[in-house]
Amino acid sequence: MSLKLKGTSYHWVMLETTMEDALDTCFDTSQTEKKRLEALSKVNTAGIDFRLIEAYDLNFIELLDSPNTKVRINAIEILGHIKSESAVEPLISMIPNATRGVMGELSPILCSLWEINDRRAIGPILELVKTELESGDMDTAMTALEILQFKGEVIVPNLGIINLNRYDLKIIEG
């Protein structure tokens, strides 16, 4: 598949590059970190049918250990897009140490878990919401619980950062 995409000065330019070339670059450890990140970003934002790259899920899981936050976030997002059930446990294990806030890993992890739609994520998310979270991360966690069809009580430390009418969840302060 040949992709013809154009970007701005803040984005990459990908002309006449095949998806296979981008994937090869993502996983080629002899490439520079910058080239691998550019290729990974291309794969993540190319607007492709992600079922075409499901076979690479274990390769993307390996990228979760990258020291580069941007590499990890792209890999996290791709694993959600391809609905990798193999990624559920590695993603769950990242929750306690995930960076939080707008540029953090936590919201992409939660989004990927809800895209994968595996109920194993419910327990760790319930534990997460008991901690002090920024409103954006809390919103993502609550949305994940709804999408995963959690029906019990959700205990949070501060009701003030939650729009209780937004969720079909029983949310209590505790």
ChimeraX commands (.cxc) that place a marker at each C-alpha (Angstrom):
marker #1 position 0.00,0.00,0.00 radius 0.5
marker #1 position 1.48,3.32,-1.00 radius 0.5
marker #1 position 0.67,6.33,1.17 radius 0.5
marker #1 position 0.74,9.89,-0.09 radius 0.5
marker #1 position 0.50,12.16,2.91 radius 0.5
marker #1 position 1.72,15.68,3.43 radius 0.5
marker #1 position 2.47,17.42,6.72 radius 0.5
marker #1 position 3.39,20.82,8.09 radius 0.5
marker #1 position 6.68,21.95,9.58 radius 0.5
marker #1 position 5.53,20.36,12.85 radius 0.5
marker #1 position 4.58,17.09,11.23 radius 0.5
marker #1 position 6.30,14.53,9.11 radius 0.5
marker #1 position 6.11,14.20,5.36 radius 0.5
marker #1 position 5.58,10.79,3.89 radius 0.5
marker #1 position 5.55,10.56,0.11 radius 0.5
marker #1 position 5.59,7.29,-1.82 radius 0.5
marker #1 position 6.63,5.29,1.24 radius 0.5
marker #1 position 5.07,1.89,1.76 radius 0.5
marker #1 position 3.62,0.84,5.08 radius 0.5
marker #1 position 5.98,-2.13,5.05 radius 0.5
marker #1 position 8.97,0.21,4.90 radius 0.5
marker #1 position 7.61,2.21,7.82 radius 0.5
marker #1 position 7.03,-0.96,9.85 radius 0.5
marker #1 position 10.51,-2.26,9.03 radius 0.5
marker #1 position 12.00,1.01,10.24 radius 0.5
marker #1 position 9.93,0.92,13.46 radius 0.5
marker #1 position 11.39,-2.39,14.51 radius 0.5
marker #1 position 14.93,-2.05,13.09 radius 0.5
marker #1 position 17.14,-1.46,16.11 radius 0.5
marker #1 position 20.02,-0.38,13.88 radius 0.5
marker #1 position 18.01,2.75,12.95 radius 0.5
marker #1 position 18.34,5.92,15.01 radius 0.5
marker #1 position 15.73,6.55,17.68 radius 0.5
marker #1 position 14.56,9.58,15.70 radius 0.5
marker #1 position 13.99,7.57,12.51 radius 0.5
marker #1 position 12.20,4.82,14.42 radius 0.5
marker #1 position 9.95,7.38,16.14 radius 0.5
marker #1 position 9.14,9.07,12.82 radius 0.5
marker #1 position 8.23,5.71,11.30 radius 0.5
marker #1 position 6.13,4.75,14.32 radius 0.5
marker #1 position 4.28,8.07,14.17 radius 0.5
marker #1 position 3.62,7.49,10.47 radius 0.5
marker #1 position 2.10,4.09,11.17 radius 0.5
marker #1 position 0.00,5.49,14.03 radius 0.5
marker #1 position -1.43,8.43,12.08 radius 0.5
marker #1 position -1.63,7.04,8.55 radius 0.5
marker #1 position -5.37,6.38,8.70 radius 0.5
marker #1 position -4.93,2.79,7.59 radius 0.5
marker #1 position -7.08,-0.21,8.34 radius 0.5
marker #1 position -5.25,-1.34,11.48 radius 0.5
marker #1 position -6.29,-4.95,10.88 radius 0.5
marker #1 position -3.53,-4.95,8.26 radius 0.5
marker #1 position -0.86,-4.69,10.97 radius 0.5
marker #1 position -2.36,-6.91,13.70 radius 0.5
marker #1 position 0.37,-9.48,13.10 radius 0.5
marker #1 position 2.92,-7.00,14.45 radius 0.5
marker #1 position 1.33,-6.73,17.90 radius 0.5
marker #1 position 4.21,-8.45,19.71 radius 0.5
marker #1 position 6.64,-6.05,18.04 radius 0.5
marker #1 position 4.60,-3.08,19.28 radius 0.5
marker #1 position 4.44,-4.62,22.78 radius 0.5
marker #1 position 8.26,-4.69,22.83 radius 0.5
marker #1 position 8.24,-0.94,22.15 radius 0.5
marker #1 position 6.40,-0.38,25.46 radius 0.5
marker #1 position 9.81,-0.76,27.13 radius 0.5
marker #1 position 11.39,2.04,25.12 radius 0.5
marker #1 position 13.08,4.78,27.16 radius 0.5
marker #1 position 11.44,7.30,24.80 radius 0.5
marker #1 position 7.99,8.44,25.98 radius 0.5
marker #1 position 6.84,9.31,22.45 radius 0.5
marker #1 position 7.75,5.82,21.22 radius 0.5
marker #1 position 5.82,4.28,24.11 radius 0.5
marker #1 position 2.74,6.46,23.52 radius 0.5
marker #1 position 2.66,5.65,19.80 radius 0.5
marker #1 position 3.02,1.94,20.55 radius 0.5
marker #1 position 0.27,2.16,23.21 radius 0.5
marker #1 position -2.10,3.85,20.76 radius 0.5
marker #1 position -1.38,1.40,17.95 radius 0.5
marker #1 position -1.97,-1.58,20.27 radius 0.5
marker #1 position -5.39,-0.14,21.06 radius 0.5
marker #1 position -6.17,0.49,17.39 radius 0.5
marker #1 position -5.34,-3.11,16.50 radius 0.5
marker #1 position -7.24,-4.35,19.56 radius 0.5
marker #1 position -4.31,-6.48,20.71 radius 0.5
marker #1 position -5.49,-8.83,23.45 radius 0.5
marker #1 position -1.83,-9.75,24.00 radius 0.5
marker #1 position -1.22,-6.15,25.08 radius 0.5
marker #1 position -3.80,-6.08,27.91 radius 0.5
marker #1 position -1.50,-7.32,30.68 radius 0.5
marker #1 position 1.52,-5.21,29.60 radius 0.5
marker #1 position -0.71,-2.12,29.41 radius 0.5
marker #1 position -2.26,-2.83,32.80 radius 0.5
marker #1 position 1.22,-3.26,34.29 radius 0.5
marker #1 position 2.13,0.24,33.04 radius 0.5
marker #1 position -0.74,1.99,34.86 radius 0.5
marker #1 position 0.91,2.52,38.28 radius 0.5
marker #1 position 4.02,4.19,36.86 radius 0.5
marker #1 position 2.47,5.90,33.85 radius 0.5
marker #1 position 3.08,9.60,33.45 radius 0.5
marker #1 position -0.08,11.58,34.00 radius 0.5
marker #1 position -1.58,14.73,32.58 radius 0.5
marker #1 position -2.08,16.05,29.08 radius 0.5
marker #1 position 1.23,14.78,27.67 radius 0.5
marker #1 position 1.37,11.63,29.77 radius 0.5
marker #1 position 0.94,7.96,29.01 radius 0.5
marker #1 position -1.97,7.26,31.34 radius 0.5
marker #1 position -4.82,8.46,29.14 radius 0.5
marker #1 position -3.49,6.66,26.03 radius 0.5
marker #1 position -3.15,3.46,28.10 radius 0.5
marker #1 position -6.76,3.75,29.31 radius 0.5
marker #1 position -8.01,4.55,25.80 radius 0.5
marker #1 position -6.19,1.54,24.39 radius 0.5
marker #1 position -7.63,-0.70,27.08 radius 0.5
marker #1 position -11.15,0.42,26.27 radius 0.5
marker #1 position -10.50,-0.02,22.54 radius 0.5
marker #1 position -9.32,-3.58,23.21 radius 0.5
marker #1 position -12.44,-3.97,25.38 radius 0.5
marker #1 position -11.07,-6.51,27.82 radius 0.5
marker #1 position -12.71,-6.55,31.24 radius 0.5
marker #1 position -9.41,-7.53,32.93 radius 0.5
marker #1 position -8.71,-3.79,32.94 radius 0.5
marker #1 position -11.63,-2.95,35.26 radius 0.5
marker #1 position -9.91,-3.85,38.57 radius 0.5
marker #1 position -6.75,-1.86,37.89 radius 0.5
marker #1 position -8.80,1.11,36.69 radius 0.5
marker #1 position -10.94,0.99,39.85 radius 0.5
marker #1 position -7.73,1.09,41.92 radius 0.5
marker #1 position -6.44,3.96,39.82 radius 0.5
marker #1 position -9.49,6.19,40.36 radius 0.5
marker #1 position -9.02,5.89,44.12 radius 0.5
marker #1 position -5.87,8.00,43.70 radius 0.5
marker #1 position -5.61,11.72,43.06 radius 0.5
marker #1 position -5.87,12.19,39.29 radius 0.5
marker #1 position -6.05,15.26,37.12 radius 0.5
marker #1 position -9.52,15.83,35.70 radius 0.5
marker #1 position -8.55,14.68,32.18 radius 0.5
marker #1 position -7.10,11.41,33.41 radius 0.5
marker #1 position -10.11,10.88,35.70 radius 0.5
marker #1 position -12.46,11.51,32.77 radius 0.5
marker #1 position -10.61,8.96,30.64 radius 0.5
marker #1 position -10.73,6.41,33.47 radius 0.5
marker #1 position -14.47,6.91,34.00 radius 0.5
marker #1 position -15.12,6.64,30.27 radius 0.5
marker #1 position -13.07,3.42,30.16 radius 0.5
marker #1 position -15.16,1.95,33.00 radius 0.5
marker #1 position -18.35,2.81,31.13 radius 0.5
marker #1 position -17.16,1.33,27.85 radius 0.5
marker #1 position -16.01,-1.80,29.69 radius 0.5
marker #1 position -19.56,-1.95,31.12 radius 0.5
marker #1 position -18.65,-1.79,34.81 radius 0.5
marker #1 position -21.83,-1.84,36.93 radius 0.5
marker #1 position -20.58,-1.51,40.52 radius 0.5
marker #1 position -19.61,1.44,42.71 radius 0.5
marker #1 position -16.69,3.64,41.73 radius 0.5
marker #1 position -14.94,5.17,44.74 radius 0.5
marker #1 position -13.00,8.37,44.10 radius 0.5
marker #1 position -11.17,10.68,46.53 radius 0.5
marker #1 position -12.66,13.91,45.18 radius 0.5
marker #1 position -16.08,14.25,43.57 radius 0.5
marker #1 position -15.29,17.88,42.76 radius 0.5
marker #1 position -13.39,17.04,39.58 radius 0.5
marker #1 position -16.11,14.79,38.16 radius 0.5
marker #1 position -19.29,15.73,36.33 radius 0.5
marker #1 position -21.51,13.10,37.94 radius 0.5
marker #1 position -24.26,13.57,35.36 radius 0.5
marker #1 position -21.91,12.66,32.53 radius 0.5
marker #1 position -21.44,9.03,33.48 radius 0.5
marker #1 position -23.80,6.12,33.87 radius 0.5
marker #1 position -21.82,4.94,36.90 radius 0.5
marker #1 position -22.47,4.94,40.62 radius 0.5
marker #1 position -19.67,7.25,41.78 radius 0.5
marker #1 position -19.10,7.88,45.48 radius 0.5
marker #1 position -16.50,9.79,47.45 radius 0.5
marker #1 position -14.37,7.78,49.78 radius 0.5
marker link #1:1,2 radius 0.2
marker link #1:2,3 radius 0.2
marker link #1:3,4 radius 0.2
marker link #1:4,5 radius 0.2
marker link #1:5,6 radius 0.2
marker link #1:6,7 radius 0.2
marker link #1:7,8 radius 0.2
marker link #1:8,9 radius 0.2
marker link #1:9,10 radius 0.2
marker link #1:10,11 radius 0.2
marker link #1:11,12 radius 0.2
marker link #1:12,13 radius 0.2
marker link #1:13,14 radius 0.2
marker link #1:14,15 radius 0.2
marker link #1:15,16 radius 0.2
marker link #1:16,17 radius 0.2
marker link #1:17,18 radius 0.2
marker link #1:18,19 radius 0.2
marker link #1:19,20 radius 0.2
marker link #1:20,21 radius 0.2
marker link #1:21,22 radius 0.2
marker link #1:22,23 radius 0.2
marker link #1:23,24 radius 0.2
marker link #1:24,25 radius 0.2
marker link #1:25,26 radius 0.2
marker link #1:26,27 radius 0.2
marker link #1:27,28 radius 0.2
marker link #1:28,29 radius 0.2
marker link #1:29,30 radius 0.2
marker link #1:30,31 radius 0.2
marker link #1:31,32 radius 0.2
marker link #1:32,33 radius 0.2
marker link #1:33,34 radius 0.2
marker link #1:34,35 radius 0.2
marker link #1:35,36 radius 0.2
marker link #1:36,37 radius 0.2
marker link #1:37,38 radius 0.2
marker link #1:38,39 radius 0.2
marker link #1:39,40 radius 0.2
marker link #1:40,41 radius 0.2
marker link #1:41,42 radius 0.2
marker link #1:42,43 radius 0.2
marker link #1:43,44 radius 0.2
marker link #1:44,45 radius 0.2
marker link #1:45,46 radius 0.2
marker link #1:46,47 radius 0.2
marker link #1:47,48 radius 0.2
marker link #1:48,49 radius 0.2
marker link #1:49,50 radius 0.2
marker link #1:50,51 radius 0.2
marker link #1:51,52 radius 0.2
marker link #1:52,53 radius 0.2
marker link #1:53,54 radius 0.2
marker link #1:54,55 radius 0.2
marker link #1:55,56 radius 0.2
marker link #1:56,57 radius 0.2
marker link #1:57,58 radius 0.2
marker link #1:58,59 radius 0.2
marker link #1:59,60 radius 0.2
marker link #1:60,61 radius 0.2
marker link #1:61,62 radius 0.2
marker link #1:62,63 radius 0.2
marker link #1:63,64 radius 0.2
marker link #1:64,65 radius 0.2
marker link #1:65,66 radius 0.2
marker link #1:66,67 radius 0.2
marker link #1:67,68 radius 0.2
marker link #1:68,69 radius 0.2
marker link #1:69,70 radius 0.2
marker link #1:70,71 radius 0.2
marker link #1:71,72 radius 0.2
marker link #1:72,73 radius 0.2
marker link #1:73,74 radius 0.2
marker link #1:74,75 radius 0.2
marker link #1:75,76 radius 0.2
marker link #1:76,77 radius 0.2
marker link #1:77,78 radius 0.2
marker link #1:78,79 radius 0.2
marker link #1:79,80 radius 0.2
marker link #1:80,81 radius 0.2
marker link #1:81,82 radius 0.2
marker link #1:82,83 radius 0.2
marker link #1:83,84 radius 0.2
marker link #1:84,85 radius 0.2
marker link #1:85,86 radius 0.2
marker link #1:86,87 radius 0.2
marker link #1:87,88 radius 0.2
marker link #1:88,89 radius 0.2
marker link #1:89,90 radius 0.2
marker link #1:90,91 radius 0.2
marker link #1:91,92 radius 0.2
marker link #1:92,93 radius 0.2
marker link #1:93,94 radius 0.2
marker link #1:94,95 radius 0.2
marker link #1:95,96 radius 0.2
marker link #1:96,97 radius 0.2
marker link #1:97,98 radius 0.2
marker link #1:98,99 radius 0.2
marker link #1:99,100 radius 0.2
marker link #1:100,101 radius 0.2
marker link #1:101,102 radius 0.2
marker link #1:102,103 radius 0.2
marker link #1:103,104 radius 0.2
marker link #1:104,105 radius 0.2
marker link #1:105,106 radius 0.2
marker link #1:106,107 radius 0.2
marker link #1:107,108 radius 0.2
marker link #1:108,109 radius 0.2
marker link #1:109,110 radius 0.2
marker link #1:110,111 radius 0.2
marker link #1:111,112 radius 0.2
marker link #1:112,113 radius 0.2
marker link #1:113,114 radius 0.2
marker link #1:114,115 radius 0.2
marker link #1:115,116 radius 0.2
marker link #1:116,117 radius 0.2
marker link #1:117,118 radius 0.2
marker link #1:118,119 radius 0.2
marker link #1:119,120 radius 0.2
marker link #1:120,121 radius 0.2
marker link #1:121,122 radius 0.2
marker link #1:122,123 radius 0.2
marker link #1:123,124 radius 0.2
marker link #1:124,125 radius 0.2
marker link #1:125,126 radius 0.2
marker link #1:126,127 radius 0.2
marker link #1:127,128 radius 0.2
marker link #1:128,129 radius 0.2
marker link #1:129,130 radius 0.2
marker link #1:130,131 radius 0.2
marker link #1:131,132 radius 0.2
marker link #1:132,133 radius 0.2
marker link #1:133,134 radius 0.2
marker link #1:134,135 radius 0.2
marker link #1:135,136 radius 0.2
marker link #1:136,137 radius 0.2
marker link #1:137,138 radius 0.2
marker link #1:138,139 radius 0.2
marker link #1:139,140 radius 0.2
marker link #1:140,141 radius 0.2
marker link #1:141,142 radius 0.2
marker link #1:142,143 radius 0.2
marker link #1:143,144 radius 0.2
marker link #1:144,145 radius 0.2
marker link #1:145,146 radius 0.2
marker link #1:146,147 radius 0.2
marker link #1:147,148 radius 0.2
marker link #1:148,149 radius 0.2
marker link #1:149,150 radius 0.2
marker link #1:150,151 radius 0.2
marker link #1:151,152 radius 0.2
marker link #1:152,153 radius 0.2
marker link #1:153,154 radius 0.2
marker link #1:154,155 radius 0.2
marker link #1:155,156 radius 0.2
marker link #1:156,157 radius 0.2
marker link #1:157,158 radius 0.2
marker link #1:158,159 radius 0.2
marker link #1:159,160 radius 0.2
marker link #1:160,161 radius 0.2
marker link #1:161,162 radius 0.2
marker link #1:162,163 radius 0.2
marker link #1:163,164 radius 0.2
marker link #1:164,165 radius 0.2
marker link #1:165,166 radius 0.2
marker link #1:166,167 radius 0.2
marker link #1:167,168 radius 0.2
marker link #1:168,169 radius 0.2
marker link #1:169,170 radius 0.2
marker link #1:170,171 radius 0.2
marker link #1:171,172 radius 0.2
marker link #1:172,173 radius 0.2
marker link #1:173,174 radius 0.2
view
